[in-house]
Amino acid sequence: MFWGNECGSYEHETSHLPVVLAGGGGLRMGRYLHWGNIDPPTGKGPNGSGYQRLGPPSSRLLVSIARQFGLDVNQIGNVATARGINCTGTLDRLL
């Protein structure tokens, strides 16, 4: 089971985005995982907001879940609008 939110901050950014996975299905459960910043430490995030992205894009988590269901996918959504961030592939440390 996947539980999450599409917005982590009040400005609809994906920083500070909590996600809960339960049930297993091939993923190692019973852990707390945190991915560090992928933006330079400038104090400014995308669109001039005060937030920085923390960790990889959530689309990589969705690719990981889809692959656990046996789907042969490498991206979720329109990668061309990702502002130069690599949104393809799986998320590390889940297996």
C-alpha positions in Angstrom: 0.0 0.0 0.0 1.2 3.5 -0.9 0.2 6.5 1.1 1.4 10.0 0.2 0.7 13.5 -0.6 1.3 15.3 -3.9 2.4 18.5 -2.2 5.0 18.7 0.7 5.1 22.5 1.3 2.5 25.3 1.3 3.8 26.4 -2.1 2.9 23.0 -3.7 6.6 22.0 -4.0 7.7 18.4 -3.6 10.1 19.2 -0.7 9.3 17.7 2.7 7.1 15.1 1.1 6.2 12.3 3.5 5.4 8.8 2.0 4.4 5.6 3.7 4.8 2.2 2.1 3.3 -0.9 3.8 2.9 -4.5 2.8 6.2 -5.5 1.4 5.7 -7.0 -2.1 9.4 -7.4 -2.5 10.5 -4.2 -0.9 12.3 -4.2 2.4 9.9 -2.8 5.0 10.3 -1.7 8.6 12.7 1.1 7.9 12.8 4.9 7.8 14.5 6.2 4.7 15.5 9.8 4.1 17.1 11.1 0.9 19.3 14.2 1.1 19.3 17.4 -0.9 19.8 17.1 -4.7 19.9 20.9 -5.0 22.9 23.0 -4.2 22.6 24.6 -0.6 21.6 28.1 -1.8 18.5 28.4 0.4 16.3 29.0 -2.7 14.3 26.3 -4.4 12.5 26.1 -7.7 10.6 29.2 -8.8 12.3 31.3 -6.2 10.6 29.6 -3.2 12.4 29.2 0.1 12.4 25.4 -0.2 14.9 23.1 -1.8 14.1 19.7 -3.2 15.0 17.1 -0.6 16.0 13.9 -2.4 15.1 12.4 -5.7 11.8 13.1 -7.5 8.8 11.1 -6.4 8.2 9.7 -9.9 11.2 7.4 -9.3 9.4 5.9 -6.3 6.3 5.4 -8.5 8.6 3.6 -11.1 9.9 1.4 -8.4 6.4 0.4 -7.3 5.3 -0.2 -10.9 8.2 -2.5 -11.4 7.3 -4.5 -8.3 4.0 -5.1 -10.0 5.8 -6.5 -13.0 5.4 -3.4 -15.3 8.2 -2.7 -17.7 8.4 1.1 -17.2 11.2 3.6 -16.7 9.3 6.8 -16.2 6.0 8.1 -14.9 4.6 11.3 -16.4 6.1 13.8 -18.8 9.9 13.8 -18.2 10.3 16.8 -20.6 8.8 19.1 -18.0 11.1 18.1 -15.2 13.3 21.2 -15.1 16.4 19.3 -15.9 16.0 16.7 -13.1 16.4 13.1 -14.0 12.9 11.5 -13.3 13.7 8.2 -14.9 14.6 4.9 -13.3 14.0 3.4 -9.9 14.7 4.7 -6.4 17.7 3.3 -4.6 17.7 1.6 -1.2 14.1 0.2 -1.5 15.0 -3.4 -2.2 
